[in-house]
C-alpha cells in the first residue's frame, strides 16, 4: 500500500459511496489490515486479562493457544539479509 498508513487512492472509485468499500482493491486491502490488527489487539487484551483472573487450567490453556495462533498469523518473517519484516500474512 505504498508504504503509507492511509493510501492515496483509498476512495478512488466513487468517494463517499458504499460500492467503494467492496470494489476498490486498495480499500479492501486497507480494511483487511485494519480488521486483522484490531483482532490481534483484542486477542492480546483477552490474554492479558485472563492472566489476572483465576481460571480453570483448560480455560487458561485455551486462551494461551488462541493468543499464540493469532500472533503466528500476524508475524511473517522475511529474511532479506539479516532484516526481518513483520506484517499480516
C-alpha positions as CSV (number, residue, x, y, z in Angstrom):
1,X,0.0,0.0,0.0
2,X,2.8,2.4,-1.0
3,X,4.4,2.4,2.5
4,X,1.7,4.8,3.9
5,X,-0.7,4.4,6.7
6,X,-3.6,5.6,4.6
7,X,-3.2,5.1,0.8
8,X,-3.8,8.0,-1.6
9,X,-6.3,6.0,-3.8
10,X,-8.4,4.7,-0.9
11,X,-11.5,6.5,-2.2
12,X,-10.5,6.4,-5.9
13,X,-13.6,4.8,-7.4
14,X,-16.6,6.7,-6.0
15,X,-15.9,8.8,-3.0
16,X,-18.4,8.5,-0.1
17,X,-20.4,5.7,-1.7
18,X,-20.7,2.1,-0.3
19,X,-19.5,0.4,-3.5
20,X,-16.0,1.8,-2.9
21,X,-15.7,-0.3,0.2
22,X,-16.2,-3.6,-1.7
23,X,-15.0,-2.9,-5.2
24,X,-11.8,-0.8,-4.7
25,X,-8.9,-3.2,-4.2
26,X,-6.9,-0.7,-2.2
27,X,-9.8,0.0,0.2
28,X,-10.5,-3.7,0.6
29,X,-6.8,-4.4,1.5
30,X,-6.8,-1.4,3.9
31,X,-10.0,-2.7,5.6
32,X,-8.5,-6.2,5.8
33,X,-5.3,-4.9,7.5
34,X,-7.3,-2.8,10.0
35,X,-9.6,-5.8,10.8
36,X,-6.5,-8.0,11.3
37,X,-4.7,-5.5,13.5
38,X,-7.8,-4.8,15.6
39,X,-8.5,-8.6,16.0
40,X,-4.9,-9.2,17.2
41,X,-5.2,-6.3,19.6
42,X,-8.4,-7.7,21.1
43,X,-7.0,-11.2,21.4
44,X,-3.9,-9.8,23.1
45,X,-6.0,-7.9,25.6
46,X,-8.1,-11.0,26.2
47,X,-4.9,-12.9,27.0
48,X,-3.6,-10.2,29.4
49,X,-7.0,-10.1,31.2
50,X,-7.0,-13.9,31.5
51,X,-3.6,-13.8,33.2
52,X,-5.0,-11.7,36.1
53,X,-8.1,-13.9,36.6
54,X,-8.4,-17.2,38.3
55,X,-9.4,-19.6,35.6
56,X,-9.6,-23.4,35.2
57,X,-6.4,-24.8,33.7
58,X,-8.1,-25.7,30.4
59,X,-9.5,-22.2,30.0
60,X,-6.1,-20.7,30.6
61,X,-4.5,-23.1,28.1
62,X,-7.2,-22.3,25.5
63,X,-6.6,-18.6,26.0
64,X,-2.8,-19.0,25.6
65,X,-3.3,-21.2,22.4
66,X,-5.7,-18.6,21.0
67,X,-3.1,-15.8,21.5
68,X,-0.3,-17.9,20.1
69,X,-2.3,-18.7,17.0
70,X,-3.2,-15.1,16.4
71,X,0.4,-13.9,16.7
72,X,1.7,-16.7,14.4
73,X,-0.8,-15.5,11.8
74,X,0.3,-11.9,12.3
75,X,4.0,-12.3,12.3
76,X,5.6,-13.0,9.0
77,X,9.4,-13.2,8.8
78,X,11.1,-12.5,5.6
79,X,14.8,-12.8,5.6
80,X,16.4,-10.2,3.4
81,X,19.9,-10.4,4.5
82,X,19.6,-10.0,8.3
83,X,16.4,-7.9,8.3
84,X,13.0,-9.4,9.4
85,X,9.7,-7.9,8.2
86,X,6.6,-8.1,10.3
87,X,3.1,-7.9,8.7
88,X,-0.1,-9.7,8.1
89,X,0.2,-13.0,6.2
